Amino acid sequence: MRPWRPGRDRRAVRYVPPPTNGDRSHSASLPETPTVAVVGGGIAGLAAATGLAERGVRVVLLEAADTLGGRVRSWRVPLPDGGTGTMSRGFHAFFRQYYNLRALLRRADPALERLVPVADYPLQLAPSDGGQPVVDSFAKVPRTPPWNLVGFVARSPSFSVGDLATVDVREALGLLRVRFPRTYSELDGVSAAEFLGRLRFPGTARHLALEVFARSFFADPREFSAGELVAMFHTYFVGSAEGLLFDVPDDDYDTALWAPLGRHLFGLGAEVRTGVRVLGLEPGDRGLVVATSDGELAADAVVLALDTRSLQHVIGVSGRLGNAPWRERIAALRAAPPFGVGRRWLSGRHPEVAAFLGTSGYGPLDNVSRLDAFEAGAAGWARRTGGAVVEVHGYALREPSSATRDELWRQAARVYPNLAGAPVAAEEWLVADDCPLVDLSPWHLRPTVATPDPRVVLAGDLVRSEWPIALMERAATTGWQAANTLLAHVGRRGHELWSPPLRGLLG
């Protein structure tokens, strides 16, 4: 009988927590059944809360927003026709390499029936000199390395066999020799833009196959770590057999994912408090005192699963937390530039827009998605009106404004001309700047799950990981790891985790 694996990649790495046998040698002076406050109801906080509650720990989850999901949450908005729609911070791809995120989602959806596959992940480069746009597709590219590389070159209009003569072969082979976490440190101080220049890929391939990926971290490639870019290229393409295609929820994030997970936590005995902001954290006589907008909460341990600025604020006002070097490293963290999300409910006609399209060379526009192609609520509105629900997304914006919003839609109409005349029944525009920037600072100085106070742990996509993971998967993984760390303190077994291979094919 074949052992169970979370995906199709035979080289995926399994991490089994050691048996505890009641051993509390790493005790943080916690009671046998501690009360843990999980601050932040995003993916990291939900993973930590689930991991702890499933082992009998009393959990109080505190989330400042009214819905769970953090930066992947959704919320209701009124529409002019008297109905309601939903808004979010933009399209997210649930890649099949996201083993630990999927393990979290299985708690409320064991067969992952709420995730539906997107047929393709096309990337389009704007035409130059009046020519035609260049479009790369991954739908028919093999999923297993190295055949995916062969298939990509054979099919890609942006990278031909003749282009291989321009590539720096030594640097390109380095993508197949990665070893994590060593590769992260080896690329300290190197930007994604500099690394892409070293490869000497043809311009079209650089834009489509690599630069688009760098910008998906909401960052300018000149300020984004090459180590993170290489890890992503390894995980999604040259080091994993899961492929580049992905799934999306079949309805808005709250309906499909986070509300069911909240109900799962409630069934485990966890207390979920939304609309509650954490104001500070101080050591108490026996544990920690969490000051909130609803009053004080006594906890034996705390998981801080917050975005960059929120984490910096909580630590900044919690003067006795940690030590000076650690606090300085947290204060030095940077947030990525702002990003913008525009969503339109288009009535009167049915514009031909793909479920998802990544773009390059269209000004600030980074992707266009059509929500009624997969979200049940948006699809219902589209059926009633004969229209569509379309979203545009711009990463790393310099000075986002209403003019930026208009430019995103103008560029989207270059991609899909039918959008130019489509009647707008309703529109939402959102700008945020709270994503972490993984910059060029040394990898070993990035914050870890563990902190100087064993009663306090961190989780989130800003937290360092030794594995080649990022974005939602890093949030989920560090959430599980935060739970495992605290469980070890009380002699309880942690949770199994998985990662993509840690080495390249030539590693």
Secondary structure as GFF3:
##gff-version 3
##sequence-region A 1 507
A	DSSP	beta_strand	13	15	.	.	.	ID=ss1
A	DSSP	beta_strand	35	39	.	.	.	ID=ss2
A	DSSP	alpha_helix	43	53	.	.	.	ID=ss3
A	DSSP	beta_strand	58	63	.	.	.	ID=ss4
A	DSSP	three_ten_helix	70	72	.	.	.	ID=ss5
A	DSSP	beta_strand	74	78	.	.	.	ID=ss6
A	DSSP	beta_strand	84	88	.	.	.	ID=ss7
A	DSSP	beta_strand	94	95	.	.	.	ID=ss8
A	DSSP	alpha_helix	99	106	.	.	.	ID=ss9
A	DSSP	beta_strand	115	117	.	.	.	ID=ss10
A	DSSP	beta_strand	123	125	.	.	.	ID=ss11
A	DSSP	beta_strand	134	136	.	.	.	ID=ss12
A	DSSP	alpha_helix	147	155	.	.	.	ID=ss13
A	DSSP	three_ten_helix	161	166	.	.	.	ID=ss14
A	DSSP	alpha_helix	169	174	.	.	.	ID=ss15
A	DSSP	alpha_helix	182	186	.	.	.	ID=ss16
A	DSSP	alpha_helix	192	199	.	.	.	ID=ss17
A	DSSP	alpha_helix	203	205	.	.	.	ID=ss18
A	DSSP	pi_helix	206	211	.	.	.	ID=ss19
A	DSSP	alpha_helix	212	215	.	.	.	ID=ss20
A	DSSP	alpha_helix	226	233	.	.	.	ID=ss21
A	DSSP	pi_helix	234	238	.	.	.	ID=ss22
A	DSSP	beta_strand	246	249	.	.	.	ID=ss23
A	DSSP	alpha_helix	253	253	.	.	.	ID=ss24
A	DSSP	pi_helix	254	258	.	.	.	ID=ss25
A	DSSP	alpha_helix	259	267	.	.	.	ID=ss26
A	DSSP	beta_strand	271	274	.	.	.	ID=ss27
A	DSSP	beta_strand	278	283	.	.	.	ID=ss28
A	DSSP	beta_strand	288	292	.	.	.	ID=ss29
A	DSSP	beta_strand	295	299	.	.	.	ID=ss30
A	DSSP	beta_strand	301	304	.	.	.	ID=ss31
A	DSSP	alpha_helix	308	317	.	.	.	ID=ss32
A	DSSP	alpha_helix	324	331	.	.	.	ID=ss33
A	DSSP	beta_strand	339	346	.	.	.	ID=ss34
A	DSSP	beta_strand	356	362	.	.	.	ID=ss35
A	DSSP	beta_strand	365	370	.	.	.	ID=ss36
A	DSSP	three_ten_helix	371	373	.	.	.	ID=ss37
A	DSSP	alpha_helix	376	385	.	.	.	ID=ss38
A	DSSP	beta_strand	388	394	.	.	.	ID=ss39
A	DSSP	alpha_helix	402	415	.	.	.	ID=ss40
A	DSSP	three_ten_helix	417	421	.	.	.	ID=ss41
A	DSSP	beta_strand	424	432	.	.	.	ID=ss42
A	DSSP	three_ten_helix	443	445	.	.	.	ID=ss43
A	DSSP	beta_strand	456	458	.	.	.	ID=ss44
A	DSSP	alpha_helix	471	489	.	.	.	ID=ss45
A	DSSP	beta_strand	497	499	.	.	.	ID=ss46
###
